[in-house]
């Protein structure tokens, strides 16, 4: 069966689900390649849509489990994927599914692949970064601007909470940029493919709650110094906070956006001792 979007069926694209389907077969194969899918892999796909990417995943992977919010796609997907016996489509909103239910679908560490609607990009990424899933990697199509934020360097305007939080737990890279012209209907912006290689022990973090609080506080008000943001977030004596900054060789007038990943972890571990 040829892998292309079937426009012969009367399907109404739903704006509330952010539906923009991929139409370029070479790009679909490239996504599978970027995700490093092999015949031994179990794969979770989020939002199979018309099934074009699902088709390529099923052609390579050992097993593919898909979560799709739009039940009106069932007939289209059944027809598209009828030649495969290694795929299961679950018609649920994955953001409302119990984490343990998702985990139960897989017998081994799995890989996540998704062409994400822009409005759920951040919740989906952090669903898998923050819930101790046994996953090897996460490969997602996102809005280009979001990809640039997730791969930004410190002391840039793109660098923020999402950048630090994602890169503390994984190695993130843009594998390719994608023109808006390769989608149907055509969206208003270009996209990019992001590959997250999960690294659960990338840093020696003593208390994740403190680190997450520190990251959020550091970017709460970007014009304020890190010291002033920390005063509001942690309610520690000013001299204690100043000492914590000195212990990290950080000037008390530094802004949070200037800290690199190592400095965030070091400061977090020092603050943990004072709390």
Beta strands, then each sheet from edge to edge (+ up, - down):
strand 1: 21-22
strand 2: 42-46
strand 3: 63-67
strand 4: 87-90
strand 5: 110-115
strand 6: 135-143
strand 7: 170-178
strand 8: 183-184
strand 9: 191-198
sheet 1: 1+ 8-
sheet 2: 4+ 3+ 2+ 5+ 6+ 9- 7+
end
